[in-house]
Amino acid sequence: MVESRVERINMTIKTVRKVNMKLPIIHVIGLPGAGKTTLASTLSKKFKIPIFTIGSYRARFPMTVFGEADSWLALFNDLSKRHWSNCILETTGLNAREGFLSDALPLDKMIVVKLDASRKVLIKRVGLKKKREQGGQWLYSDQYQDKYEFVKKMYPRFKEIPSHFTIKTDRLKKEQVFREAVYNIERFIE
């Protein structure tokens, strides 16, 4: 069973590459430490599609309310240029602006992959990140000092966010998370 599932996953990846299949936006959401960047990077390499992260857009604009709005507008503009397909979007899933995507796009234009882990695991993983990746100016808000505080405060709210499927990353290795994601994504592109 495991072998046939792995073969099926590999076949899906080959088919997407070979046929140049049009994929919906793969929206990877999760709290800091859930494994978003790791999964997005692996999916990007395997499917040969780019990753869009709100953090890279925020870095281009001033840390103000208008800078935050401009960063989301620039992100949406770039997604539009890609015809809302063949890319990966990596966010926490908690920003109200993300609701625009869910509300505006037809259901088959985006697959939401929710990465979840226990609060304890998330906090431990944030601690393993390099100091500069742990927080400070990563969010345009006075409400959160760093990613630790963000995880502690937003954990209950994150649990309520809907998705096409959820992967619990607590006890899974990176490769297992990737395989689970591809296996579930496959259901939406057949």
C-alpha positions as MATLAB code, in Angstrom:
seq = 'MVESRVERINMTIKTVRKVNMKLPIIHVIGLPGAGKTTLASTLSKKFKIPIFTIGSYRARFPMTVFGEADSWLALFNDLSKRHWSNCILETTGLNAREGFLSDALPLDKMIVVKLDASRKVLIKRVGLKKKREQGGQWLYSDQYQDKYEFVKKMYPRFKEIPSHFTIKTDRLKKEQVFREAVYNIERFIE';
ca = [
       0.000    0.000    0.000;
       2.745    2.458    0.961;
       4.740    1.669   -2.169;
       1.762    2.156   -4.472;
       0.975    5.459   -2.759;
       4.568    6.662   -3.289;
       4.411    5.560   -6.922;
       1.125    7.431   -7.351;
       2.655   10.598   -5.847;
       5.672   10.366   -8.155;
       3.352    9.841  -11.129;
       1.350   12.948  -10.175;
       4.530   15.038  -10.074;
       5.704   13.684  -13.461;
       2.287   14.289  -15.022;
       2.119   17.893  -13.826;
       5.609   18.580  -15.216;
       5.217   16.677  -18.494;
       1.770   17.875  -19.500;
       2.475   21.370  -18.215;
      -0.766   21.024  -16.295;
      -2.377   24.159  -14.934;
      -2.425   23.882  -11.152;
      -4.628   25.958   -8.886;
      -2.898   28.199   -6.352;
      -1.540   25.972   -3.601;
      -2.075   28.096   -0.492;
       0.044   26.735    2.364;
      -1.082   28.142    5.707;
       0.188   27.613    9.233;
       1.489   29.318   12.316;
       5.226   30.013   12.647;
       7.048   26.703   13.063;
       4.393   24.567   11.355;
       6.599   23.858    8.321;
       5.118   26.223    5.693;
       8.421   27.320    4.196;
       9.795   23.780    4.134;
       6.711   22.359    2.410;
       6.402   25.292   -0.006;
      10.071   24.939   -1.016;
       9.739   21.206   -1.643;
       6.504   21.601   -3.628;
       8.072   24.437   -5.617;
      11.076   22.300   -6.584;
       9.033   19.220   -7.435;
       6.311   20.999   -9.440;
       8.665   23.707  -10.769;
       6.367   26.553   -9.740;
       7.220   29.766   -7.826;
       6.457   30.612   -4.209;
       4.875   33.881   -3.154;
       5.213   34.855    0.505;
       3.610   37.910    2.035;
       6.827   38.500    4.002;
       8.819   39.151    0.840;
       6.232   41.734   -0.239;
       6.149   43.371    3.189;
       9.918   43.854    3.009;
       9.435   46.143   -0.023;
       7.118   48.617    1.682;
       7.252   50.832    4.782;
       6.069   49.277    8.038;
       2.858   51.259    8.148;
      -0.824   50.537    7.663;
      -0.524   51.740    4.059;
       2.649   49.714    3.533;
       0.774   46.628    4.691;
      -2.054   47.356    2.243;
       0.429   47.993   -0.573;
       2.208   44.701    0.103;
      -1.041   42.731   -0.251;
      -2.005   44.656   -3.400;
       1.402   43.884   -4.940;
       1.032   40.206   -4.016;
      -2.476   40.011   -5.517;
      -1.225   41.797   -8.643;
       1.537   39.203   -9.115;
      -0.917   36.328   -8.563;
      -3.156   37.903  -11.193;
      -0.248   38.062  -13.657;
       0.089   34.291  -13.202;
      -3.635   33.943  -13.989;
      -4.261   32.844  -10.408;
      -2.573   29.489  -11.039;
       0.683   27.532  -11.108;
       2.139   28.982   -7.925;
       2.381   28.496   -4.191;
       1.188   31.114   -1.718;
       2.636   30.863    1.780;
       0.941   32.762    4.637;
      -0.356   32.190    8.160;
      -3.940   32.180    6.921;
      -4.872   34.658    9.651;
      -4.871   37.957    7.771;
      -8.302   39.287    6.850;
      -6.983   40.193    3.389;
      -6.558   36.484    2.649;
     -10.333   36.166    2.803;
     -10.364   38.036   -0.496;
      -8.835   35.028   -2.210;
     -11.356   32.596   -0.783;
     -14.259   34.898   -1.579;
     -13.138   36.045   -5.033;
     -11.732   32.897   -6.600;
     -13.811   29.967   -7.809;
     -13.402   26.902   -5.583;
     -11.219   25.070   -8.104;
      -8.672   27.922   -8.343;
      -7.082   27.435   -4.920;
      -6.226   24.509   -2.680;
      -5.714   25.473    0.968;
      -3.194   23.213    2.721;
      -3.288   23.759    6.479;
      -0.199   22.737    8.453;
      -0.935   22.274   12.125;
       1.082   21.287   15.182;
       0.643   21.548   18.924;
       1.388   24.896   20.531;
       4.306   23.292   22.412;
       5.878   21.988   19.176;
       5.389   25.315   17.381;
       7.082   27.250   20.194;
       9.960   24.760   20.239;
      10.416   25.080   16.448;
      10.352   28.894   16.594;
      13.164   28.624   19.173;
      15.209   26.574   16.700;
      14.987   29.286   14.045;
      17.842   31.713   13.587;
      17.514   34.747   15.850;
      16.604   37.072   12.966;
      13.773   34.715   11.930;
      12.184   34.616   15.405;
      10.329   37.867   15.151;
      10.519   41.501   15.998;
       9.633   43.388   12.844;
       8.058   40.469   11.002;
       4.489   41.633   11.633;
       3.093   45.116   11.140;
       1.404   45.259   14.488;
       2.051   46.391   18.033;
       0.047   43.414   19.276;
       2.852   40.847   18.944;
       6.443   41.279   20.073;
       7.672   38.206   18.247;
       6.611   34.863   16.811;
       6.429   33.270   20.263;
       3.768   35.722   21.338;
       1.972   35.414   17.992;
       1.770   31.606   18.316;
       0.530   31.825   21.909;
      -2.189   34.359   21.107;
      -3.298   33.170   17.681;
      -3.228   29.402   18.229;
      -6.951   29.102   19.140;
      -8.013   31.317   16.220;
      -5.876   29.375   13.746;
      -7.644   26.142   14.688;
     -10.895   27.600   13.308;
      -9.558   28.455    9.838;
     -11.050   26.224    7.133;
      -8.922   24.371    4.585;
      -9.217   21.706    1.931;
      -7.136   19.438    4.154;
      -4.977   19.607    7.278;
      -1.642   17.928    7.939;
      -0.557   17.517   11.555;
       3.205   18.064   11.399;
       4.008   17.278   15.060;
       5.465   13.817   14.470;
       6.017   13.784   10.723;
       9.327   14.139    8.913;
       9.624   16.673    6.098;
       9.315   13.994    3.424;
       6.169   12.602    5.059;
       4.557   16.049    5.130;
       5.434   16.507    1.446;
       3.989   13.137    0.458;
       0.811   13.751    2.422;
       0.430   17.149    0.738;
       0.932   15.778   -2.796;
      -1.398   12.866   -2.110;
      -4.156   15.279   -1.042;
      -3.439   17.882   -3.755;
      -3.788   15.121   -6.333;
      -7.447   14.708   -5.396;
      -8.138   18.264   -6.528;
      -6.307   18.219   -9.866;
      -7.627   15.014  -11.404;
];
